[in-house]
């Protein structure tokens, strides 16, 4: 469904110093870095496609600006990983947009957190698994009331 996501930045080295530890903590592997372009890309290890996360200067040469209403949510393996990566994002200079916690209005097991990066892009961290194991509940299996 999605081929890739590109996050624009006006300061590539600063953004790289922010994202590299976050994406490492999520287990993503850097596929390439080109400081001349400048841009870099990450994805899950051992997966050729479909999703590639790209970070770089906008192609039109204009300053990067955060899109109002746009958000990228990164998948975490556990609730603990959500907590740790959110704390790391804030430590690296990100701004909290929602602390880690359950969001049962999405579904019973949705555990997420939100932050803005150094360029103002909004990102989320999401874990869909129950805390102690068990089946993952999809949004369609619970009542919306």
N, C-alpha and C positions, 0 to 999 in steps of 0.2 A: 504494500500500500504506500509506504513512504520510502523514497530512495535515500534522501539525505536531508540534513538540516544544516543551514549555514548561519552562524552568529557573527555579525559584523562588530569590528572594534576599530577605534581610532588610534589605539596604542597596542600594537601586536605583542611586544615583549611583556608589557604589564599584564595583558590578558592571558598570555601563555603562562606566566608565573602564577596566575590565579587558577586557571583551569587544569594545568598539568597535575597538581596534587589531588584535586577533586576527582578527576577522571581516573587517575591511578587508584584512588581509594575505592572507586566503583568497579574496578577490575577491567576497565577499558584499555585497549592497547593503541598506542600511537602508531598509525600507519605511515605517516610522512610528516615532514616539516620542511618548509621552503621559506627561509627568511628574506629572500629577494622578492617574492611575490607580494607580501608575506601571507602565508597561510599554513595551517596544519590540520590533520584529520585523525580521528580516532574511531574505533569500532570494537565490538566484542571479539576476543581472541578466537581464532579458528572458524570465523564466519566471514565468508567472502562478501556477502550482501545479506540483507538489503540496506540496513541503516548505517550511514556514515555521518558522524558529527564533524563539521568543519568550522574552523575559527579563522578569521582573517579580515583584511581591509576590504570594505565594500568595492565591488568592481567598478562602480561609476566614479570612484575617487572622492566622493563626498564624505563628510564626517558620518560615522555610524551614529544612529539614534535608535533608542528603544521603541519598539512598536507597542502602542497602547492596546491592550487586549490580547497581545501575542504572548505565549508562554511555552517553554519547552520543559517537559517533565522527564527526568531521568529515572530509570528503574533501579531500585535497590533490592538486594537479596534478602534483607531483614530490616526490622524496625530499628535495631541497633545501628545498622549501617546508615539509615536515614538520619538518626541522631548524630552520629559521628561526622558524616559528610556535611550536614547543615552547620555544625559547630566549626568545622574546618573552613567552610565558605565564609562565615562571619569573622573568623580569625584572620583570613586572608584579605579582609577589607570589604566583603560583601555586606549587604544590608538585609536584615530580617524582614520578610513579608508575611510570615506566618510560622510560628514555632512548631516543632515536631509534635504530632499527636494524631489520634484517630479522627477521621472525617466520615462518620457513619452516614451522613447525607449522600455520600458517593456510593458506598456499600459498607457492610458490617466490618470488613477487614482492612479497609483503606486506611493506611497510616502514611501521612505525608508531612512535608515541610516545604517552605517557600523562601526564596531569597532573590535579591537582585545582584547581578555581577557588577564589576567596576565601570561598565559602560551603561548600566541601567536596565539591561535585559532581565526579564523575570524568568526564573527557573524554579522548577519544583523537583522534589525527590519523592518517589512513591514506592511503597511496598504493599502488595496486595495479599500477602500471606498472613494467616493468623499467627499470633505471637508464639504459640507452643506447638506449631504443626497443625495438621488437619487440612481439610479441603479448602481451596480458595473459593470464596463466594463471589460470583459474578454480579454485576449491578442488576441484571434482569431477574435474579432469584430472590430479591427482597421487595417488600412493599415500599412505595414512595410516600406513604403517609406517616 
